[in-house]
Structure formats: C-alpha cells, structure tokens
Amino acid sequence: MKTTRPTILTATLFLLTACATQSPTHVPKKDMGLLWVKHAADYEAITRQVYRNAEMALPGMIQDKSWTGLPGQTGAEDLPPAVILDVDETVITNVDFQIAFERPFANRKLEMWDREHTARPVPGVVEYVAAARAAGVTVFFLTNRPCEKYEDEDETCPQKQTTLESIREVGIAVEPEFLTLALERPEWTREKLVRRQVVGETHRILHVIGDDLGDFLPCAREKVVAPCDAPGTRASRREDLDTYANYWGNGWYILPNPMHGSWTSVR
Ligand SMILES: [Mg+2]
C-alpha cells in the first residue's frame, strides 16, 4: 500500500467497494482466465518456467556480443547489456484488481487500486531481475500505463510514482530513469517499438519479456499509432510469429495473460 493521497483514495475506494457491493456479479462467475491466474498452480509453474529459462539464457547472451534481442539493432557489440520488461502481468500481477474492479476498465481505476493495495510479483520475476543485475545487466521497465493528469490532483504524471512504488513493493529496486510510461514524453506512445529503440541506442538488448505481443512486436495493436500505418489483425499477428520465429524462447519470453491485452481488440 502506498502512503500518499489518502483522502481521495479513501473516497475512491469507497465508491469502488460500493459499486462492487451493488454488483456482486460484475465478474462473470466462470471467467476461466481470471480463475486460472488466481487459483491454478499451473499458472505459477509457467511464469517460473519462463523466468528460469530466461535466466539460464543470460550468460551466453552476455558473452556473445553479436547477440541482440532487438530486431534491427546494429553496432551494439560494445554497448552495455540490458533487458526490457513490461510491468503489468510481467512484473506485477493484477489478478485481484481484475477480479474486483467494476467494468468497464479505466486506467484510473487501476491507478486508484494500486495506491491502496500492496503489489504482488509475477512468480519468478524477482529472482530473474536479481540474477540479471548480479551479472551486470541493466533492467528497463516499459509500461503502457499512461501518464494522465487528473483534474483534482496537481501532479502531471502521478502514475509514474505509483508504478515505481508498486515495482518496489514486489521486491525490485528501481529508479525513475529505468521506468518509462506511455505519453511520459509526447513521442512515447503505446507503440512500444519507439521506447525499445530508445533503450537500444545506449544498450545491447539481451531480452524482451512481456505478456502481450505488443511488448515484442511492432504494430500488433488494433489502434494505429506511429510509426505503424495499419492496424494489427489476428492474421498479421500470426504472420509476425513466423517473421520473428527465431526470438521466441530465445531472447523473447512471453508470459500467459488470459485476462486482458491487445489480443482482445484485434479482428
Ligand atoms: Mg503487460
């Protein structure tokens, strides 16, 4: 639980709780995706497996200076190594929020939930980050949580501090320069390719880890955002699996998320 903004938070929590009380069936009772993430040990087995495999791949990729997990990155042989992690359902598990919040989703609902609750890690991530850092690898966190100014608050990007604190709550130390949010700068859109390339200007990217194809692939989303000029579709996303076939399990590690993601909006 974060320590700031108690008055607004308490009021918001009350409203959320009131809504939940009035609509006890707002989460489909048989939402198998939510139930699986919440209750199945199998989910945790997979996340541990993903992070362990990623960790085991680190030494070889550190040593092989010709390796990069960022397609198109060149001249990176002498750059310091880094890995890029998404945040939600990659570092932090939001399943309790997903179960509790009143539909439809809004970024502010997650923000308020986050301020009131202690974040929990996706199993395996804490150990992976520790191993990467012990090996001299810098860890960057790229989230599509957007910077949004709220009319009733002074800060221009309160989501930055909340997200930093949540990452710290799961047991991972992080400084602001290693976390980027969507719209933190005008050019940092939800198309994460832009920010991956920014990291790639100063670091050799060993790994990309996320739970959404958009964490890895350019133009995987339904909404067209520069530099993309066409929407991602179910067909284009499947084609991209083949285009980037060499990376899956080999620099790119994807975690399961049946609860939400860009896959829900593409056609
Ligand atoms: Mg995510």
Residues whose N, C-alpha, C, O or C-beta is under 5 A from the ligand:
A	BS01	MG	D86 V87 D88 E89 T90 D211
